[in-house]
Amino acid sequence: VSFPSPECRDLIGSGRDRKPNALVQVAVIDPREQFLVSHACTEIVEGSRDPLFLTGVTFPPEYPASPETLVKLTVYDVRDKARDNVSKPLSVSFLGSATFSVSDLLRSKDDQLTLNLRSSDGVLAVGTVLVSRVNMGEMEEGDMDHITADVQQAQKSRSPPDVSASTNAFFKNPVCKVYKFQTVDSKWMLVREQMEECTLSFSIPRQLLHLYIQEDMRRIQELSDLGELSPHWDNLRKEVIARYGQVIAVYQETLAELNKITGPSFKPSCSKAQRYLEFIPINLHTQRMRVTCPRQTDAFYDVITVGAPAAHFQGFKGGGLQRLLSRHEAEKKSTAYQCIYYSPEHTAKAQEVLHSVGHLQPLISGLADQLLQAAQQHSMAGLREALKTLAGKTEQFVHALKDELVKSALLALHAAQPGYVTKNQNQTLEDGQAPLKNQDSIPCHKEYDEEEWDRVWADVAKSLNCVIAMVDKLQEQEPININQEQPIPKQVLADVITSHNPEGDWREQLCPLLVRLKECVAEVVVRARRAMTFVLLQEAACSIPQGLFLKQRRDVVFSQALAALACGFVMRLYAGMEDKGFLRQLHLVGLVAQFESLLSTYSEEIGMLEDMEVGISDLHRVVFKITQAKTDDPCDLQPLVIGRRDHYTVEVPLPRLAFQTLPHEIKEGKALQVYPVLFNVGINEQQTIADRFGDISLQERINQRNFEILDSYYKSLRDKVPSECNFQTQMDLKDLLGTLGQNVVTKKRKNVEILWLAGTICRRLNGIRFTSCKSAKDRTSMSVTLEQCALLRDEHQLNKDYFIRALDCMRREGCRIENVQKNIKCRKYAFNMLQLMAFPKIYRPPEGTYGKVDS
């Protein structure tokens, strides 16, 4: 039950000739507990004796509305719009109050009550208040009294039966606000905001920390397995292992502290620099606006708000990740005298080879066993099927190792072992001089038998060819059944096989060949693993200690970014479960995830933006897969993260009934791509300084680069997705992209049109929308409320006379001011007058809702 937009009639202000500035405060009285709880407050309607309020009231879970629940409405005349920290009006005059029960409203004629105001002593006062019972749902033309069906029921009617309830596994502690706004044709639309916390704020970082620890422990084991090394390299290895051990200890301590946390499912902005919470995204919330209009299907608009992914605990004195990584790469080249320099591309290739051989070796072994099993059953069809798969995986294995990096790393590893003497060292020893310990001692690869690796590597292919030849031979020996309808008796088949195969059965002939194949693969794996581990040793040795610090920083930023992305993906997936076009787009191309940032390019915030740029870019390493949950229990619906730093998969379990409605490709486990893009426009006073005296090249480069990604995604979508998908029937995306492309190269201060265009394009592409500033609290609130009102104007014909009033209403009484309250225990946006003067006018909050606060 909810009653949006109470109305008052015949109010008289505190002065005879003065029309009141009316405000209604709502309190709930639980008859069982017999105490009054301040619950909500409308906006202020200035200078009206018959005010119509836009802000409505809903009953949240902590105050469930039962028929016995009493509601008290108190009407004030506000002479000063400034407010204190608990939203109690200052300088007000009491005009009267009215009390009613929910059962009174339910039984009322036409779902409407007209209540007389009474003074504090119960005497009738001048004026009345009208309350209507309204639920979100279908709306008949022009009549708010005919709105039926609760929001939960409306959602269930358009989704599989178990989907709506399943979202309770992720989204907690909802805050709801309801408004009634007038359209251009004098009809009324009903708008509901709902903001929720997301449990993935903590569960995703916990899983990532566990994976980080496992990966680093494996790296320590791989370094130990390199065998005996010369003193120089052995000392480097010991130092690297010690550093990894320190990182593991820190991560284990952080994970232990996170596992102790209970309570809210979000990290407040005031905790952004706490060490044990550095992996947790700041102030992550979902926000959904639902719009019900006459003669239209209900519309939903979702956005995820989150503080900029950044390493606040580590600080920004030296800049953020983008700058630090570039500087570190240059320093590595200049200090590589004690190790062999490998480029980031070589390091990434080494990690890829390690993953490939680790993944493919057990597959090849298992397929070899399947081939033997088919041979034992004398199934030629089974043999052919198993051989086809085995050949494919073995060829993939060989191709993964066909890289000069593996060969050169083996040579370098050989030279790093005790007793190896380079040509330079030979010459030095002959002259009686001590050998040099610098880059001159890097081995001359010509002294190493380069053909040895080629022979070992080629043995895998030769072994596979022997297996293929044997299967071909066995097929030639197989008896031909002319009458396909009459199967050959088993005894006859056995006699024929024995007569054609005097050396034994199929298994006995294949077994030694497959054993040899496994041995060759194992030998290659050992060599390749040691060679690639040696490459990673060089990378770590050249990076000590700064490199591992940067890795920690990158881990922190990525953890925050992935938690936000997983939240957005889950929300978008559940919202689109019945949209066949969306699901087709999801598996054919993937989704765009558009991050809107309001950070400035000045002082500490430029470091945050540099962190955020790398964190969002790293999300390209993530894919999603949809699985069927074991049960519908909330614990079995939680997303699972698997993988390693250079590639993660997030598995999202769905309830059985929901999973069965998915396209075949998704049910088969196809990897679903996400294309993250970041657009930034600073709007505060620091950006004013940067625009006039500083450097905004970072913002320009980010916007231009991410426009190219977005444009490429659109072209791929246009080419691959059938024409019946929704995005192609909407406004011409090509024109929107063209306008965005022009804006990102235009020199214009605080060009917020970039953000509006990017957001519009994202929605029309069925994408996931994110909005960020430093804490996702103040600037983010201004942006989200502006976007919501713009959507009401552009998509639902909001009356232009109501635009600013609706905007102020959402900012003063909506979900975003509740977000501020949750974060800093104060209902004031943290803006000072200097900041407000620097803001574009449309981003300024209403009077009385801002001030200097500790955030």
N, C-alpha and C positions, 0 to 999 in steps of 0.2 A: 504494500500500500504506500502511496505517496500522494502529497498534495502540492503540486507546483503552483507558483504564482498566486499567493493570496491577494485579495483585493480589499481595500478599505473604502468606506463611503462617509461623506459628511464630516470629515475631521476638521477640528478647529485648532489652529496653532496656539502657541503660548502667548502670542500677542494678538490683540483684537483684529488688527488689519493685516496680519501676517499669515500667509499660507504655510502650512507645516512642511518641514523636510522629514518625511515619514520613514520609519524603519520598524520592522517587526522582528522581535526576538522570539525564538521557538524553544520551549523547554519540554522535556518528557517527564511524566510522573508515573513511575511503576507502582501500581496499587499494592503489590505484595511487599515492596520495600518501603513505600511511603516516603520517598525523597525525590526531590526535583533535580534534574540534570539539564544544564544548559546544552542545547543540542545544535542549533543552527541559527543563522541570522540572514535576513534578506539584505539586498542592497538598499541604499538610500534613494528615495524618489523625492526630488527637490521641488518645493513650491507647488504642491497639489493637495486639494482637499479630498480628491477621490483617486488616490494613488493605485496604480496597477503594478505589482512587483513582478520582476522577471525570474527571480530566484525561487525555486521550489524546495520542498523538504522530502527526503526519503529516510527510511528507517534502516540503519546499518545493522549488521549481525549482532553487535554488542547491545543494541536497544531494539530487539525484535518487537514488532507491533502486534500485540494481541488485542482482542476486542475490549479488554478491560483497561488497556493503556490510555492514560489521560495526556492530553496535549494542551499546553498553556501558551497562548499567543499574547505577547506584550507589545504595545505600540508606543513608540517614542517619537518626539519631535526633536530632531538633532540640530542644535545651533552651531556646533563645531564638529567638523567631519574627522578631525584627528582622532586616532585610537591608541589605546595603550596595548600592552603585550598580550592581553587576553581578549582582545576584540570587544571590550565593553565601551560603548560610546561615551565620550566626554561631553559635558555641557549639554545635557538632554533634559527634556521635560516629559514626564510620564503622561500619556494621553488616555491610557486605559488598557485593560486586559480581558481576555476571554478564554474559557476552558471548555474542552469537549473531549469525549472519549472516541476511540476508533470505532466502537460499535455504533455511536451516534452517526458518524460519517457513513458507515456501511449501510445503515438503514434509511439514510436521508433520501428525500425525493430528488430525482435527477442527480444523485451523487453530489449534492451541494448543500452546505450549511450556511445560514446567515446568522451571525452571532452579534449580540449587542455588547459593546465595550462597557466595562465596569471600572469604577475607581478602586483605589487600594482598599477602601473599607466596604466594597461590595455594592456601592450605590451605582445606579446606571449613569454612564458618562455619555458624552456626545460622540456619535459615530458608531459604525458597524464594521464588521470584518466578514468577508465571504471566503469560504474554503471549499475547494472542489476535490473530489477523490479521482485521481488519475493514475492509471498504470500504463507503462510503455507497451505498445503493441500496435494493433491496426487502428487507424483513424478514419472516421467517416468525414465526408466533405464538410469543412467549415465548422465542425462541432466538436469541441474538446471533451464534452461530456460522454462521447461515445467511444472513447479510447478503451480498448479491452486487452486482456491477456498480459500477464506479467512478463518482464523482460526475460526471465529464465525460460518460461514456457515458449516465448517467441523464438528464442535461440534454438531450443530443442526441436521445434517444428521444422527448422531448416537444416538440421544436422542429424547424423546418425544418433540413435537413442543414447549411446554411451559416451558421446563426445563432450557435451557440455559439462557433465559431471566430472569428466576426466581432467579438465583444466584446473580443477581445485587442487590437483597434485602439484601444480607449479605456482599458481597465483593466490596470494594470501592478503588478508587485511584490507578489503576493499573500502574505498572512500567514494561515495556517490553524491552527485549534485544534479538537480533537475531545474530546467529553465523553460519558459514559454516566450517565444519570440514571434513577432508579426512578420508576415511575408509581404511582398509587393502588392499582392491582390487582396490584402487585408484579411487573409486567413491566419491561422496560428499553427506554428510548428512546435513540437515538443522535443527538447534536447536534453540528453542525459550524458553526463561525464562520469566515468568510472576509472579510478586510479588504484593500482594494486602493486604490492611488492611481489618479487619473483624469487622462489626458492633457489633458482639456478645461480643467484648471486654468490652463494656459498658452495653449492654442490659442484659446480664446474671447476672453480679454483682448487678445491680439495682434490678432485680427480687429477687435475694437471700437476699439482705438487707431487702426488704419488707417482705419476709417470715421469716427471723430472728426476725424482730420486732413483727410480728403477733404471732410467737411461744412463745416468751418471755412474751408477754402480756397475752397469755393464761395461761402460767405458774403462773404468778402473781395472776390471777383469781382463778386458782386451789388451790393455797396456801391459799388464802383468804377463800375458801370454805371448808377448813379443819375443820372449826368450832372453838369452844373454846379450847384452849390448856393451859397447866400449864405455869406459868411465864417463866420458863427456855426455854421451847420449843417456846413459843410465842415470846420471845425476839430474838431467833434464826430466826424465821420466818420473823420478822420485818426487821432484818438485811439482810436476803437473798432478800426480796422484794425490799429493798432500793438499793441493788447492781444491781438487774435486772433493776430497774428504771434507774440507771446510764448508763448501757449498752444500753438500749433502746434510751435514750436521745442522746448518741454518734452516734448510728446508724441512727437515724432520721436526725441528723445534717449532717452526711456524705451523706445520700441519697438526702437531699435537695441540697447539693453542686453539686452532680453528675448530678442532673436533670437540672442544669444551664449550663452544659458544651455543647458546640457545636463545630463543626470543625472536625479535624482529628479523625479517629476512632481507634487510638492506643495511648498508653501511652509511651512516649519516655523514654529512659534509664536514662536520667538526672532527671526524675521526680519519680524515683522508691521509694524514701523515703518520698514523700509528703503524709501527713496524709489523706487528702480527696480522694487520689487516691490509697490508700493501697489495696483496694479490686480489683483493675483493674490489669489484667495481664500486664507484662512488654513487650512492643515491639512485640505484637502478630501480625504475618503476615502469610499469606499462600504463598507458592511458588510452582509453577508448571513448570516442564520442559517438553516440547513437542518435540519429535524427528520425523523427516520425513526422511525416507531412501528409496532408490530405491527398488522396488518390495516388500516393507513391509508395513503393516498397521501402521498408526501413533501410537506412544506410548506416554503415559502420566506418569509422575512420580511426585507425590505430597509429600510435607513435610510441616509441620506447625512449625514455629520457634517462640519461646516464652522464655522470661526470666524465670529462675527457680522460681516456685511458692514459695514465702518466705515472711516473715513479715519484710521487710526492715525498715519500719518506727519504729517498736518496737525494732529493733536491735538484735544483736546476742551475747551480752556480756555473758549471761548465757547458750548459746547454742541454739539449735533449738528444735522443738516440740518433736522429738523422745526422746531426753535426758531430756527435761523439764517434759514431761509426766511421764516418769519412776521415776524421782526424786520426783515428786509431789505425785505419788501413794504411795511411801514408807513413805513420810511425813504424809500422811493422816492416815495411820495405827498407827503411833506413837502419833498422836494428836487427836485420836477419843474418848478421855475421855468425851468430852462434847456432843457427839452425838453417834449414832449407825453406825458403819462402815459397808458399803455395798460395795462389790467388783464391778469393772467395768462391769462384766458380769451381776450382779444383777441390776445395774443401767440401762443397755441396755434392760434387760428383763422388767423392770418397764415401760420404754418408749414404748416397744412393746405392753405390755398389755394395756396401755393407748390408744394407737393408735387403737388396735383391738376392744376394747369395744366402742370407739367413732365411729368407722367405721361400726361395725356390728349392733349396737342398732337401728339406723334409717333404716337399711336394713330389719331387722326383723320386725319392725313396719310397713314398707311399704308392706312387703310380707303378713303380717297378714291382712292388708286392701285388698290386692288382693284376698286373700282367701275368705273374706267376700263378695267381689264383685262377685266372681264365684258362691258362695252359693246363692246370691240373684238372679243370672241368672239361677239357677238350672242346672249348667253345671258341670257334674261329671268329664269330661275330664279336665276342667279348675281347678276344685278342686284338682284333683290328681297332676296336674302340679305345681300349686301354693304350695301345701303341700310338694311336693318333694323338692322344692327350699327352703321353710321355714325350713324344717327339717334339711337340709344340713347346712344352715347358723346358726341355733340354736345350732347344734352339734359343729360347728366350734367355736361358742361363748363360749360354756361350756368348750371345750378343751383348749381354750386360758386362762381360769381361773383356770385350773387344775394344779396349781403350788404351791409348799410350800411357795414360796416367798409371795404370796398374803395372805395366812393365817398368816404367821409370822409377816408381816407388819401390819395386822389388830390388832394383839395382841399388837404390839409395839405402835400403834396409840392409842389404848384404854388406855395403861399405861401412855401416854403423856397427858391425859386429866385431868382437875382439880379433886381433891378428890381421885385420885388413890393412894393407899399406898402399897408398896412392902412388902414382908416378912421382909426384912432387916430393913425397916423403922418401921414396927410394933414392932420389937424387940427393936429398938433404943428408940421408944417412951415409951415403958414399962419401960425401964431403966432410963428414964428422960433425955436422951441425944438428941441433935439436929440431924436431919437427915443429912446424907452425901450427897453432891451434886457432885457426880462423876459417874464413870461408874458402881459402885455398885448399883446405883439407877435404872439401866435398869431393867424393870419389870420381875418378875418370871411368865412366860406365863401360868403356871398351874393354877393360880388364875382366869384366864379368861375362859369363857365358849367356849371351842374350837369347840363344836358341833354346835354353832349358825351359823357360816359361812357355815358349811357343809349342814345344813338344808336349808339355803337361796339359796345356790348354787344348791342343789338337787331339789328345788321347780321348777326351770326352766325346768329341764328334765321331771319332773312329769307333769307339765302343758302342755308340748309338747305332751307327751304320751296321755293325755286326748283329745287333739285336734285330734290326729291320730285315736284314738278309735272312736270318734264321726264321723269322715269322713268315717271310715269303716262301721259304723252303717248306715249312710246315703246311702252308696253304696248298702248295703243289701236291703234297702227299695226301691231302684230305680227300676222301672218296666223294665222287660226284653222284648225287641222288637225282636220277632222271625223272622219276615220278615224285614231284615235290609234295604231293598230297599224302604220300605214304612215308613216314619217317623210317630211317634205317634202324633196325633192331640194335640194341646196345652191344650184344655179343658179336654180331657181324661187324659193327664199327670197330670194336676192340681188336678183332682178328685182322681187319684191314690195316689198322694203325700199326699193329705189331709187325705185320708182314712188310710194310713200307718203312718201318722205323726200327730196324734191328738194334739200334743203339739205346733204346729206352723210350720213355714217354716224353711228351712235349716239355713238361716241367724240367726234367733232367737235362734236356738240351739247352733250355733257356737260362736256367739258374746260374751257371758259371758266367755267362755273358752279362747278365744283370748285376751279378756281384762285382764284376770288373767295372761296369758302368758306375756303380755306387762308389767304388774305391777311387776311380778317376775324379768323380765329382767331389768327393771328400778331400782329396789331395789339392785340387784347385781351390776349394773353399778355404782350406788352411792357409795357403799361400796368399790368396787375395785378401783374406781378412787381416792377416798380419801386415800386408803392404798398405792397405787403406788405413789401418790403425796407426801405422807409422806416419802417414800423411797428416792425420788428425793430431798426432803428437807434435809434429812441427807447428801446426796451426796454434795449438795450445801453448807450446813453448815460446813461440814468438810473441804471444799475447800476454804472458804473465807480467804483472797481475791484472792489468787493465782489462784484458780480453774477457776474463771470467767475471769481472764486475759488470761489464757490458752485457754479458750473457744473462746474468741475474736481472739486470734492468729490463732486458728484452723479455725475459720470462714473466716479470711482473706486469709489464704493459700488455703483453699478449693475453695473459690470464684475464685481465679486466675486459679486454676487447672481445675475447671468445665468450665470456659469460653473457655479455650484452647480445652478441650475435645469436647464441643459442636461445636466449629468451625470445628474441625477435622471430627467429625461425619457427619455434614452437607455436607462438601466438599466430603467426601468419598461416602455418599449416592447418591448425585447427579451424581458423576462420574460413579457409578455402576448401574444406573437405568435400563440399558438394559442388564446387565449381570445376567442371570437367576441363574447361579451357585452361584454368590455372594449373591443374595437376598435369596436363599435357605439357604446358610450358615448363613446369618444374623438372620433368625428367628429360625433356628434349634439349633444353638450353640451360636451365637453372634460374636463380633469382638474383636480382640486383638488391644490394643492401646499401642504402644511401645514408651516410653520416653527415649531418649538418652540424658545423662547429661555429661557435661565436667567440672563440678565443682571439685575443689581440696578438699582434706580432711585435710585442714590446715587453721588455723586462722578463720576469719569470714565465709569463704565459707563452713566450716564443719557445721556451724549452718544453713546455707542456705540448705545444703544437708539434714540435719535432718528435716528441715521444709518440704522440697520437698518430702522426703520419706513418711511422714505421709499424706501429701496432695494427692499424687498419690494413696496411699493405700486407702484413704477415697473415691476415685472414685468408689470403689466396691459397694458403697451404691447407685449408680445411675443406672437407666435403662432408655431406650428411647422408645417412642411410636410414630408411624407415624399416622397422622390424615389427613383428607381432609380439605383443607383450605376453608373458606367461600367464598372468592373471590381470584382472582390472584393479588390483590393489595399487594405491598410489606409489608404493615403493617400487613396483615393477614397471611403472610408467616413466621413471626418471631417465633422462638422456644419459648415455654412457659414452665417455671419451676414450678412444684407443689410439695408439700410434706413437710417434716420436716427434721431436722438435721440427723436423723438416716436412712432416706430413701427419695430420690428425684426421680421424674420422669420428664424427659424432653420430651415434646410433640413437634414433628416437623411437621408442616403442609406442605402438598404438594399441588400443583395445581391439579385441578380435573382430567385433562387428565393424568397427571403423576401418580396420586394416583390409578387410575383404572388399571394401568398396573402391580400393585404389587401383590404378592402372596396373597391368601385368608387369611392366618394366620396373615399376617402383617396388612391387611385391617381390620381384626376383632379386632385389638388393642392389639395384643400379645406384652408383654414386651420384649424388645430387650436388651440383656446383652452386657456389655463391660468389657473386662478383661485388666485392666491397668497393665503394667509391666515397671519397671525402671531399666536401666543399666547405671552405672556411671564409667567413667575412667577420672581421672584428667590428664591434659597434660601440665600445665603451670609450672613456676618455683616454686610456692608454693607446687605443688605436688612433685617436686623433693626433697624438704625439708622433706615433709611427708614420702616419700618413704625411705629416708635415716635415718632420726632421729625421725620421728613421728609415728603415729598410723594410719594404713589403714584398720583396722578391720571393720569399718563402711562400706566402699566401698565393701569389700569382702563379708560381710553379705548381703548387698543389692543385689549384683549380684547373689549370690547363691540362695537366697530366691526367687528372681524374675525369675531365670531360672526354678525353680521348678514350678512356676505358668505357665510359657510359655510352658513347657513340658507337663503339665497336660492339658492345652488348646488344644495342638496339638493332644493328645491322644483322647480327647473328640471329636474333629473335625473329626479325622480319623474314629471313631466308628459311628458317627451319620450322617455325610454328605455323600450322594451317591457318588459313585466312579467317576461319570462324572464331578464333580466339578474341576475347573481349578487347584487348588493347588496340587492335587494328580497326575497331569500329568507333573509337573515341576520337577526340580532337587530334588533328594531324600532328603526330609526334615529331615528324621530320621538321616542321616549322618551329616547334618548341625547342628542339635540339639546335636548330640553326640560330635561334635567338640566344640561347645559352652560350653557344660557341662564340658569338659576337661579344657577349658580356664578359666572358672570362679573359678576353684579350683587350678589353676597353679599360683605359686608365680612368677610373672613377672611384672616389673615396666612398667607403662604406656602401658598396653596391649590393644592397640586400636583395636586389632582384635576382642575383645569382642563386640565392638560397630558395627563393620562391619558385623559380623555374625548375631547379633541381628537384625540389619536393614534389611539384606537380608532375614532372616526368616520371619520378619514382612511383607515384601512386598509379599513374596510367599504365605503367609497366608491371603492375601487380607486385611491386617490390616491398621491401621492409624499410620503414622510416625510423631514423634515430635523430635525436636532437641533444646537443651537448654544449656545455660551457665548462667553467672550472669545476663547479659543484652540481650542475644540473638543477639549480635551485632558483636563481633570480633571473638572469638573462634567458635561461631556458624557459622559465614560466612566461616571460613576455612573448617569446617566439611561439610557444605552443598555443597560447590563447589567441594570438594574432592569426595563426594558421587555421584554428578552428572557426573563428569568425569569418575569415576569408572563404573557407569552404561553405559555410552557411550562406554567404552572399553569392558565391559563384555557382554553387551546385543546388541550392535550395531556395533561392530568391528571397533572402533576408532583406527586409525593408531597409533602405539606406539610412533612414532616420533612426533605426535601431542599432546600426553597426557599432558606433562608439559606446552607446549605452550597454550593449551586449558585451563588448570587449571589457569595459570597466567592471561589469557585473561578474564576469568570469575571473578577472584578476583579483577582485576584492573578496568574493565569496566562494569561488570555485575550488576545484581540486588542487590547483597550484598553490594557493595560500595555505591549504592544509599540508602540502608538502613542505613548505617553509616551516610551519609549526612543528612537523615531525622531526625536522633536521636540527633546528636551533631553539625550539621551545618558545618561539616568538612569532607573531603574525605580522611581520614586517619584512618587506624585501630590503636587502642590504644595499641600498643605493643612497648616495649623497647627492647634493644639488649639482656638484660639478659633473658627476657621472650622468645625471639626467639631462643636463644641458648638452652633453656630447652625444646622447642617444638620438637616432632618428626618431621623430616625434611619435610615430605609431608604436614604438617600443617602450614608451614611458608608462609607468603604472598610474592608477588613479590617485588623486590627492589623499593623503592620510594613510597610505599603505606602505610607505617606505621610511627609512631612517637608518642611522648608523647603528649597526648591531654587530656582535661578535659572531662570525660565521666560520 
